[in-house]
C-alpha cells in the first residue's frame, strides 16, 4: 500500500490530463511543421484542430505558437544535457579504445536512443522548416558542457581561441550528422550512427583516397595564436 508521502507525490488526475494535453499539442506542432514545411505558417487553430483540443485549452497552457515552441525546446535541451555531459566526460583512454575497437564513444548510444524516441519533435524543429535558433541553442548547450572538459590538460599554450573554434567545428559537424540522420527518417540503426559519429571525427583529409595528409597542430597552433594577437593589436 502506498505511503502517505507517496500519495502526496503522485500526480493528480488534473496533472496527468494537463500533461497529456501538452504532449498532444507538441505532437500536433511537429505534424504541422512537417505538413506546412514552415514553422512561421503554423497557426494555433491548425495545432488545436490536429490535437483535438479547444483554443481555450491551448491558451491555458501557452501564450502563442512561439511559446509552445520555446517550451518544447527548453524541455528537450534539459533532457539532452545529461547525455551530452556523459559524452563530454569521456577521457582519452576511453576514446582511443572506442576508435581501436570501432565502437561508439561512451554515452553516444544513450543520446541517440533519446533522439530517436523524440525524433518527430526534434526532426521538425531542426529541419529546414523548423526553428533555426534551435540548432544554435543545441550547439551552444554542447559547447557550454564541453568547454571546460576540453581545456583540461590542453598542451598548447595561449590557445583559448583555438579551443573555441575547435569545439565549434566538432559540435557543428556532429549536429550536422544528427540532422542528416533525422531528415533521412532515422533508417540507420542507432549503433551504426553512433559509430559513424565517433569515427568521422578522426578521418583525416585524404584518408578516403588513400593519401592521408598529416598536420602538426602542436607547432602550428602557437603561430596561429601569435598571428591572431597581432591582428587584434593592429
C-alpha positions, 0 to 999 in steps of 0.5 A: 500500500502506498505511503502517505508521502507517496500519495502526496507525490503522485500526480493528480488526475488534473496533472496527468490530463494537463500533461497529456494535453501538452504532449498532444499539442507538441505532437500536433506542432511537429505534424504541422511543421512537417505538413506546412514545411514552415514553422512561421505558417503554423497557426494555433487553430491548425495545432488545436484542430490536429490535437483535438483540443479547444483554443481555450485549452491551448491558451491555458497552457501557452501564450502563442505558437512561439511559446509552445515552441520555446517550451518544447525546446527548453524541455528537450535541451534539459533532457539532452544535457545529461547525455551530452555531459556523459559524452563530454566526460569521456577521457582519452583512454576511453576514446582511443579504445572506442576508435581501436575497437570501432565502437561508439564513444561512451554515452553516444548510444544513450543520446541517440536512443533519446533522439530517436524516441523524440525524433518527430519533435526534434526532426521538425524543429531542426529541419529546414522548416523548423526553428533555426535558433534551435540548432544554435541553442543545441550547439551552444548547450554542447559547447557550454558542457564541453568547454571546460572538459576540453581545456583540461590538460590542453598542451598548447599554450595561449590557445583559448581561441583555438579551443573555441573554434575547435569545439565549434567545428566538432559540435557543428559537424556532429549536429550536422550528422544528427540532422542528416540522420533525422531528415533521412527518417532515422533508417540507420540503426542507432549503433551504426550512427553512433559509430559513424559519429565517433569515427568521422571525427578522426578521418583525416583529409585524404584518408578516403583516397588513400593519401592521408595528409598529416598536420602538426597542430602542436607547432602550428597552433602557437603561430596561429595564436601569435598571428591572431594577437597581432591582428587584434593589436593592429 
